Amino acid sequence: MPISRLLPLLVFFFVQPNQQTLGLELEEEMGRQRPAVLIIGSGIAGIGAAEKLYHNGFRNIRILEASGRTGGRIRTQNFAKGLAEMGAQWIHGPSPENPVFQLSAQYNLLGPDALLEENQKIDVGGHPPAIPVIYTSSGKNISSPLVMNLTSLYFEWLENARNFTKDACSPNASVGSFLRQEILRSSKEWDKDTYELNMAVLRSFLNIECCVSGTHTMDYVALCPYGEYTMFLGLDCTFPKGFESLVNRIKANIPNDTVTLNKAVKRISWDGSFQGSDSRVYPVQVQCEDGDTFVADHVIVTVPLGFLKKHSEDFLSPPLPPSKIQAIKKLGFGTMNKILLEFEKPFWEPNSSYIQLVWEGSSPLTEPQKDLKKNWMKKLSGFVVLEPPGQLGHVLCGFIAGEESEYMESLSDEEVLSTMTSLLRQFTGNPELPPPVRILRSKWHSQPYTYGSYSYVAVGSSGSDIDSLAEPLPKDMDAAKPLQVLFAGEATERNFYSTTHGALMSGRREAQRIIDRYPEPGTAVSKAKL
Ligand code: 6YU
């Protein structure tokens, strides 16, 4: 290396007082080969960030992953005769604007239907596409037309909930309280014969909504910012070879040894001077649970919000600024789990895609009873019939959110299987219904590096908390200092939180933030931008 290029490094090493400007010069001088970038977490945010950095000439990148696998909340497992998704299942809004769709189409990972232009123009309103077959707890099969009106009314209310703005709603209002108000208003016009059933069907819709938002109750989900969540057009689709095929394909673009597995990060020390084995001094040092340490110029943190909630006070040193700690505390991160059941033979009609469960006597106006041991299964919203049945076997995938879902994680497979058998016998009205032959469940709340499923904007928080979470350190006012700790992951995307595309966008966003600091030779640096 010519001495002229080494000079700023030496100056940085020995002369600390004017560290701020020298830091910038260091970035400008280093080029893209040398800066050491550590990425914490190998979900789609982390892998996406690494790929973007690598593609832009960065060569000193390492991903530290706590678990023994990559993919994070994208997890495809063998089940029955095929593959099942334990985490993300659908591309929500598979149309050209969605980066997960773009990549999956580019890498030929999708089936022919997903690529049909007409399917890319459909608006599903953020819900898994399915025409339900509805069973009730007394073993009745309610025909869909009976609930069709109620369904369109319910979707209209949800749409109205999305149309609120900050000025037009109280900061403590929840989506749950809004829906209850609409239900009460509408119920005045229902006749006596349908009143109870309508209420029970709406309770079941709320159970589905809790799964969509990943929350215990819609009373926890803030109304004012609800509409900030943005949906792409497109009929949700799945991956024939599993969602993980996308992670693996992105990973193939970076060198094999970029990811270090089973390397849980315990603490990030930043704003310091840590000497690396190359004798260079770095501003950040990462300590792992096994005692290993790594130094870096930049660290991109992509750990889930659930993990940050548990460790926000001591994960960084100096600690996170109060605005970030507050955002972490206030934003919501709930549990949504899946219960996969394989049957020898299907008991459902060949063309059913969703089996909805309606508990007679239940109501959307009151919260379900708290006795979890007795009542946890009442929160199960229903079962998606997994396709293609020929390849996978006959598999139903149940969805359950909230505290009931967390309680379910504490039970054994046998207990859950036996409860599911009784429940399905009750709802189909067939006491002889053969039990499932196999069960597989997700347990996202018990995962020590996740502690839940995905984020939502909780009552008391707002989209600006998401922005706060996404802000890099040092904070804006120290813009002259080099970037040190950056934050990505689904919970940092104001309009696309809780999704894989939000996570991918967030990883790319933070990679771009670093890339902007290292202009290609010959490109003028805009100090204003920095
Ligand atoms: C989607 C879908 N989907 C179902 C279920 C779940 C999620 N999502 P990661 O966690 O992946 O990576 C972080 C890594 O960090 C991880 O590997 C850790 O081990 C590691 N780590 C943690 N601590 C560490 C440490 N200390 N040291 C080192 N490493 C550490 N999304 O697009 N379609 O169908 C579903 C679904 C059961 C659990 C989903 C879905 C969410 C995505 O899975 C998730 O956002 C991303 O994978 C996260 O990636 P990441 O990289 O950020 O973190 C109106 C309105 C409402 C809003 N909601 C609507 C959308 C609903 C979402 N859809 C849900 C439906 C299903 C079925």
Boltz pocket constraint, residues with backbone or C-beta under 6 A from the ligand:
constraints:
  - pocket:
      binder: B
      contacts: [[A, 40], [A, 41], [A, 42], [A, 43], [A, 44], [A, 45], [A, 46], [A, 64], [A, 65], [A, 66], [A, 67], [A, 69], [A, 70], [A, 71], [A, 72], [A, 73], [A, 74], [A, 86], [A, 87], [A, 88], [A, 89], [A, 90], [A, 91], [A, 92], [A, 125], [A, 126], [A, 211], [A, 212], [A, 213], [A, 226], [A, 229], [A, 263], [A, 264], [A, 265], [A, 266], [A, 302], [A, 303], [A, 304], [A, 307], [A, 336], [A, 337], [A, 338], [A, 442], [A, 444], [A, 448], [A, 449], [A, 450], [A, 452], [A, 453], [A, 454], [A, 455], [A, 488], [A, 489], [A, 490], [A, 491], [A, 497], [A, 498], [A, 499], [A, 500], [A, 501], [A, 503]]
      max_distance: 6.0
